[in-house]
Amino acid sequence: MVGADAIYATNKNRKFATGNGIRTDFKRKGRAGKHEGHRKKLAAAITKERAARLEGSFGNDKEHYGLKRIRARTKATEILWIFFGIHTANALEIGRRMASARLAKAA
């Protein structure tokens, strides 16, 4: 199941997800189904988890990689600052995982 903001619940995205067997937490169209209560609880749990992980990740990146203080004067340079900040965070995470795997093999 995939969780996404309501803005992504377009007909095109719904058709893509259905065609590829992907379940979503999009708000339903039409009448409520037989198990609507259970579906809503599941969708709420997925939405909460997605938001916590994404917002936590962005908050962490802003705090540790200088993204709180973007000193860009144009939209293009602002996007570059964000791009390199996020990719720096990802590169460091990959490095940590590789070092952890090496230590696990050595032990």
C-alpha positions in Angstrom: 0.0 0.0 0.0 1.2 3.5 -0.9 0.5 6.6 1.1 0.5 10.0 -0.5 -0.9 13.5 0.0 -4.4 14.2 -1.3 -2.9 16.3 -4.1 -1.7 13.1 -5.8 -5.1 11.5 -5.9 -5.7 12.4 -9.6 -7.6 10.1 -11.9 -4.3 9.5 -13.8 -2.5 8.3 -10.7 -5.5 6.3 -9.6 -5.5 4.4 -13.0 -1.8 3.9 -12.8 -2.0 2.4 -9.3 -4.9 0.2 -10.1 -3.3 -1.0 -13.3 -0.2 -2.0 -11.5 -1.9 -3.6 -8.5 -0.8 -0.8 -6.1 -3.2 -0.1 -3.2 -3.3 3.5 -2.1 -4.7 5.5 0.8 -6.3 8.1 -1.5 -9.7 9.4 -0.4 -12.3 7.2 -2.0 -14.7 8.4 -4.7 -18.3 7.5 -4.6 -20.2 5.5 -2.0 -18.4 4.0 1.0 -17.6 0.4 0.8 -18.6 -2.5 3.1 -15.4 -2.3 5.2 -14.9 1.5 5.1 -14.2 1.8 8.8 -11.3 -0.7 8.6 -10.0 0.9 5.5 -10.0 4.3 7.1 -8.1 3.1 10.1 -5.5 1.4 7.9 -5.2 4.5 5.7 -4.8 6.8 8.8 -2.0 4.6 10.2 -0.1 4.6 6.8 -0.5 8.4 6.5 0.8 9.0 10.0 3.8 6.7 9.4 4.6 8.3 6.0 4.3 11.8 7.4 6.5 11.0 10.5 9.3 9.5 8.4 9.3 12.2 5.6 8.9 15.2 7.9 11.5 13.7 10.3 13.9 13.2 7.5 13.5 16.7 6.1 13.8 18.2 9.6 17.0 16.2 10.3 18.5 17.4 6.9 17.6 21.0 7.6 19.2 20.8 11.0 22.4 19.0 10.1 23.2 20.0 6.5 22.6 23.8 6.6 19.2 23.7 4.8 17.7 25.9 7.4 19.8 28.8 6.2 19.7 28.7 2.5 21.5 31.8 1.2 20.2 31.7 -2.4 19.1 34.7 -4.3 17.3 32.9 -7.1 15.0 29.9 -7.3 17.6 27.9 -9.3 20.3 28.3 -6.7 17.9 27.6 -3.9 17.0 24.3 -5.6 20.7 23.5 -5.9 21.3 24.1 -2.2 18.4 21.8 -1.3 19.5 19.2 -3.9 23.1 19.0 -2.6 22.0 19.1 1.0 19.7 16.1 0.5 22.3 14.2 -1.6 25.0 14.8 1.0 22.7 13.4 3.6 22.0 10.3 1.4 25.7 9.8 0.7 26.6 9.9 4.4 23.8 7.4 5.1 25.1 5.1 2.4 28.6 5.4 3.8 27.4 4.6 7.3 25.5 1.5 6.1 28.6 0.3 4.2 30.9 0.7 7.2 28.3 -1.1 9.4 28.2 -4.0 6.9 32.0 -4.2 6.9 32.1 -4.3 10.7 29.5 -7.0 10.7 31.5 -9.1 8.2 34.7 -8.7 10.2 33.0 -9.8 13.5 
